[in-house]
Amino acid sequence: MDTDLTPQQEAQAQRIYQTLKHAADADLLALARLLAAKPDDQLFGATEFQLRDTVHLLGAKALETALHERKKGGTTAPAASVPIATKRPSSTGGKSRRS
């Protein structure tokens, strides 16, 4: 999966990678311990599903990390101010008072 990235995208990829590296370390160690503890004839079946569950959790962490990184650095413009309400909304819910 070699993708051509802009310099800005590459910088973002490196930040995501560094964050993931730390987050994934415990999961990778758990996978290694699981695999080391099982004899060859037990690598598939229940062990395979345990491994897949851990890998799916790792993928979910990757998505969360990428989303968090985008939110953190998503804009460089200052936040726009919200106009102040000048009138209170009507209590009629937009319906005419005339019946």
Secondary structure, DSSP 8 states (H G I E B T S, - for coil): ------HHHHHHHHHHHHHHHHHHHHHHHHHHHHHHHS-GGGSSTHHHHHHHHHHHHHHHHHHHHHHHHHHHTS--S---------S---TTTT--S--
